Amino acid sequence: MAGAGVVRMASGGNPPKFYFHAQPVGSYGHILVEALGGPGGLSVTVKAQDAALAPAFEGLFAAAAVGFS
């Protein structure tokens, strides 16, 4: 994730929970991610100060998360 500019802020729990932060280059906006693991897989919620940034970031996050377990 760090290679994609996404930083883990916290993790833990059962089921596992992960919280990530990112700031797009050239932007003052922030993106926060909550990822919850469970029997059905990973549930991800993305929140961005600028809603227009969320769709592109979701694609970047999905690509960075491939193979992440």
TIMIMI-539733 format. One record per residue: x negated, y negated, z of N, C-alpha, C, O in turn; chain. Coordinates in nm, 2 decimals. Last residue first. Example, Ala and Ser with C-alpha at 12.3 -4.5 7.8 and 13.67 -1.06 7.14 Angstrom:
2
{r {-1.28; 0.22; 0.71}; {-1.37; 0.11; 0.71}; {-1.29; 0.00; 0.79}; {-1.34; -0.11; 0.80}; 'A'}
{r {-1.32; 0.57; 0.78}; {-1.23; 0.45; 0.78}; {-1.32; 0.33; 0.78}; {-1.42; 0.33; 0.85}; 'A'}
END
This chain:
69
{r {0.35; 0.98; 0.20}; {0.43; 1.06; 0.29}; {0.36; 1.07; 0.43}; {0.42; 1.14; 0.52}; 'A'}
{r {0.33; 0.87; -0.12}; {0.32; 0.83; 0.02}; {0.41; 0.91; 0.11}; {0.53; 0.92; 0.09}; 'A'}
{r {0.39; 0.92; -0.38}; {0.29; 1.01; -0.31}; {0.27; 0.98; -0.17}; {0.19; 1.04; -0.10}; 'A'}
{r {0.46; 0.59; -0.44}; {0.46; 0.73; -0.50}; {0.35; 0.81; -0.43}; {0.23; 0.77; -0.42}; 'A'}
{r {0.45; 0.34; -0.34}; {0.49; 0.44; -0.25}; {0.49; 0.58; -0.31}; {0.51; 0.68; -0.23}; 'A'}
{r {0.38; 0.17; -0.56}; {0.28; 0.19; -0.45}; {0.32; 0.31; -0.36}; {0.23; 0.37; -0.30}; 'A'}
{r {0.63; 0.18; -0.69}; {0.51; 0.24; -0.76}; {0.40; 0.26; -0.66}; {0.33; 0.36; -0.67}; 'A'}
{r {0.79; 0.06; -0.50}; {0.82; 0.20; -0.55}; {0.70; 0.26; -0.61}; {0.67; 0.37; -0.58}; 'A'}
{r {0.68; -0.20; -0.50}; {0.68; -0.12; -0.38}; {0.70; 0.03; -0.41}; {0.63; 0.12; -0.36}; 'A'}
{r {0.73; -0.28; -0.76}; {0.59; -0.27; -0.72}; {0.58; -0.18; -0.59}; {0.49; -0.10; -0.59}; 'A'}
{r {1.01; -0.28; -0.76}; {0.94; -0.20; -0.85}; {0.79; -0.18; -0.81}; {0.74; -0.07; -0.82}; 'A'}
{r {1.05; -0.48; -0.56}; {1.10; -0.34; -0.54}; {1.03; -0.24; -0.63}; {1.00; -0.13; -0.59}; 'A'}
{r {0.95; -0.71; -0.68}; {0.88; -0.65; -0.57}; {0.92; -0.50; -0.54}; {0.84; -0.42; -0.51}; 'A'}
{r {1.15; -0.76; -0.87}; {1.01; -0.73; -0.91}; {0.93; -0.66; -0.80}; {0.85; -0.57; -0.83}; 'A'}
{r {1.37; -0.81; -0.69}; {1.37; -0.70; -0.79}; {1.23; -0.66; -0.84}; {1.20; -0.54; -0.85}; 'A'}
{r {1.28; -1.03; -0.52}; {1.31; -0.90; -0.47}; {1.31; -0.79; -0.58}; {1.24; -0.69; -0.56}; 'A'}
{r {1.26; -1.29; -0.62}; {1.14; -1.21; -0.61}; {1.17; -1.06; -0.58}; {1.08; -0.98; -0.61}; 'A'}
{r {1.51; -1.41; -0.60}; {1.46; -1.37; -0.73}; {1.33; -1.29; -0.73}; {1.30; -1.22; -0.83}; 'A'}
{r {1.54; -1.48; -0.33}; {1.60; -1.36; -0.38}; {1.55; -1.31; -0.52}; {1.56; -1.19; -0.55}; 'A'}
{r {1.30; -1.58; -0.13}; {1.35; -1.62; -0.27}; {1.41; -1.49; -0.33}; {1.33; -1.40; -0.37}; 'A'}
{r {1.27; -1.44; 0.10}; {1.31; -1.57; 0.11}; {1.37; -1.62; -0.02}; {1.47; -1.69; -0.03}; 'A'}
{r {1.39; -1.10; 0.10}; {1.29; -1.20; 0.05}; {1.35; -1.34; 0.06}; {1.47; -1.36; 0.05}; 'A'}
{r {1.39; -0.76; 0.19}; {1.45; -0.90; 0.22}; {1.34; -1.00; 0.17}; {1.22; -0.98; 0.21}; 'A'}
{r {1.48; -0.43; 0.13}; {1.39; -0.54; 0.10}; {1.46; -0.67; 0.12}; {1.57; -0.69; 0.07}; 'A'}
{r {1.49; -0.11; 0.27}; {1.56; -0.24; 0.26}; {1.46; -0.35; 0.23}; {1.36; -0.36; 0.31}; 'A'}
{r {1.50; 0.23; 0.19}; {1.42; 0.11; 0.19}; {1.51; -0.01; 0.18}; {1.60; -0.02; 0.09}; 'A'}
{r {1.48; 0.56; 0.30}; {1.57; 0.45; 0.27}; {1.50; 0.32; 0.29}; {1.43; 0.29; 0.39}; 'A'}
{r {1.35; 0.86; 0.19}; {1.32; 0.73; 0.24}; {1.43; 0.63; 0.20}; {1.46; 0.62; 0.08}; 'A'}
{r {1.53; 1.17; 0.26}; {1.42; 1.09; 0.19}; {1.40; 0.96; 0.26}; {1.43; 0.94; 0.38}; 'A'}
{r {1.71; 1.31; 0.41}; {1.74; 1.28; 0.27}; {1.64; 1.20; 0.19}; {1.65; 1.18; 0.07}; 'A'}
{r {1.60; 1.31; 0.66}; {1.61; 1.44; 0.59}; {1.64; 1.41; 0.44}; {1.60; 1.50; 0.36}; 'A'}
{r {1.40; 1.00; 0.67}; {1.50; 1.09; 0.72}; {1.51; 1.22; 0.63}; {1.43; 1.23; 0.54}; 'A'}
{r {1.26; 0.68; 0.73}; {1.25; 0.82; 0.68}; {1.36; 0.91; 0.74}; {1.40; 0.88; 0.85}; 'A'}
{r {1.29; 0.36; 0.63}; {1.34; 0.45; 0.73}; {1.33; 0.59; 0.67}; {1.39; 0.62; 0.56}; 'A'}
{r {1.14; 0.05; 0.59}; {1.15; 0.18; 0.53}; {1.18; 0.28; 0.64}; {1.11; 0.30; 0.74}; 'A'}
{r {1.18; -0.28; 0.53}; {1.20; -0.18; 0.63}; {1.22; -0.05; 0.56}; {1.31; -0.04; 0.48}; 'A'}
{r {0.99; -0.56; 0.44}; {1.05; -0.43; 0.40}; {1.06; -0.35; 0.52}; {0.98; -0.34; 0.61}; 'A'}
{r {0.99; -0.90; 0.33}; {0.98; -0.80; 0.44}; {1.05; -0.68; 0.40}; {1.15; -0.68; 0.32}; 'A'}
{r {0.81; -1.16; 0.18}; {0.90; -1.04; 0.16}; {0.88; -0.95; 0.27}; {0.76; -0.92; 0.31}; 'A'}
{r {0.80; -1.52; 0.16}; {0.76; -1.39; 0.22}; {0.86; -1.28; 0.19}; {0.98; -1.31; 0.17}; 'A'}
{r {0.68; -1.80; -0.03}; {0.79; -1.71; 0.02}; {0.73; -1.58; 0.08}; {0.62; -1.54; 0.04}; 'A'}
{r {0.50; -1.94; -0.15}; {0.50; -1.96; -0.01}; {0.61; -1.87; 0.06}; {0.62; -1.86; 0.18}; 'A'}
{r {0.29; -1.81; -0.41}; {0.42; -1.84; -0.36}; {0.41; -1.86; -0.20}; {0.33; -1.80; -0.14}; 'A'}
{r {0.06; -1.71; -0.52}; {0.11; -1.84; -0.57}; {0.25; -1.88; -0.51}; {0.31; -1.97; -0.56}; 'A'}
{r {0.15; -1.38; -0.48}; {0.04; -1.47; -0.51}; {0.11; -1.60; -0.57}; {0.19; -1.60; -0.66}; 'A'}
{r {0.39; -1.30; -0.23}; {0.35; -1.30; -0.37}; {0.24; -1.41; -0.39}; {0.24; -1.52; -0.33}; 'A'}
{r {0.33; -1.13; 0.06}; {0.35; -1.26; 0.01}; {0.30; -1.27; -0.13}; {0.18; -1.25; -0.16}; 'A'}
{r {0.47; -0.87; 0.27}; {0.40; -0.91; 0.15}; {0.43; -1.06; 0.12}; {0.54; -1.11; 0.15}; 'A'}
{r {0.50; -0.62; 0.51}; {0.51; -0.76; 0.48}; {0.43; -0.78; 0.35}; {0.32; -0.72; 0.33}; 'A'}
{r {0.69; -0.35; 0.66}; {0.59; -0.40; 0.57}; {0.61; -0.55; 0.55}; {0.72; -0.60; 0.56}; 'A'}
{r {0.75; -0.09; 0.88}; {0.78; -0.23; 0.85}; {0.66; -0.29; 0.77}; {0.55; -0.28; 0.82}; 'A'}
{r {0.90; 0.23; 0.92}; {0.78; 0.15; 0.88}; {0.83; 0.01; 0.84}; {0.94; -0.01; 0.79}; 'A'}
{r {0.99; 0.51; 1.11}; {1.03; 0.38; 1.06}; {0.90; 0.30; 1.03}; {0.80; 0.32; 1.10}; 'A'}
{r {1.09; 0.86; 1.14}; {0.99; 0.75; 1.12}; {1.04; 0.62; 1.06}; {1.13; 0.62; 0.98}; 'A'}
{r {1.35; 0.94; 1.37}; {1.28; 0.95; 1.25}; {1.19; 0.84; 1.23}; {1.20; 0.73; 1.29}; 'A'}
{r {1.10; 0.85; 1.57}; {1.15; 0.97; 1.51}; {1.30; 0.96; 1.49}; {1.37; 0.96; 1.59}; 'A'}
{r {0.82; 0.61; 1.57}; {0.96; 0.66; 1.59}; {0.99; 0.79; 1.53}; {0.91; 0.85; 1.45}; 'A'}
{r {0.64; 0.39; 1.35}; {0.66; 0.48; 1.46}; {0.80; 0.53; 1.46}; {0.88; 0.50; 1.38}; 'A'}
{r {0.49; 0.07; 1.27}; {0.54; 0.20; 1.23}; {0.56; 0.29; 1.36}; {0.50; 0.26; 1.46}; 'A'}
{r {0.42; -0.25; 1.14}; {0.45; -0.16; 1.25}; {0.50; -0.03; 1.19}; {0.55; -0.03; 1.08}; 'A'}
{r {0.31; -0.37; 0.91}; {0.32; -0.45; 1.03}; {0.34; -0.36; 1.15}; {0.28; -0.38; 1.26}; 'A'}
{r {0.12; -0.31; 0.63}; {0.21; -0.25; 0.73}; {0.20; -0.33; 0.85}; {0.09; -0.35; 0.91}; 'A'}
{r {0.12; -0.51; 0.34}; {0.06; -0.48; 0.47}; {0.16; -0.42; 0.56}; {0.27; -0.47; 0.58}; 'A'}
{r {0.05; -0.51; 0.00}; {0.16; -0.49; 0.10}; {0.09; -0.44; 0.23}; {0.01; -0.35; 0.23}; 'A'}
{r {-0.12; -0.52; -0.21}; {-0.10; -0.64; -0.14}; {0.01; -0.63; -0.03}; {0.07; -0.73; 0.01}; 'A'}
{r {-0.18; -0.28; -0.32}; {-0.08; -0.36; -0.39}; {-0.04; -0.49; -0.31}; {0.05; -0.56; -0.35}; 'A'}
{r {-0.36; -0.18; -0.14}; {-0.41; -0.21; -0.27}; {-0.31; -0.29; -0.35}; {-0.35; -0.36; -0.45}; 'A'}
{r {-0.20; -0.12; 0.08}; {-0.28; -0.24; 0.09}; {-0.34; -0.28; -0.05}; {-0.36; -0.40; -0.08}; 'A'}
{r {-0.08; 0.12; 0.00}; {0.00; 0.00; 0.00}; {-0.09; -0.13; 0.00}; {-0.06; -0.22; -0.07}; 'A'}
END
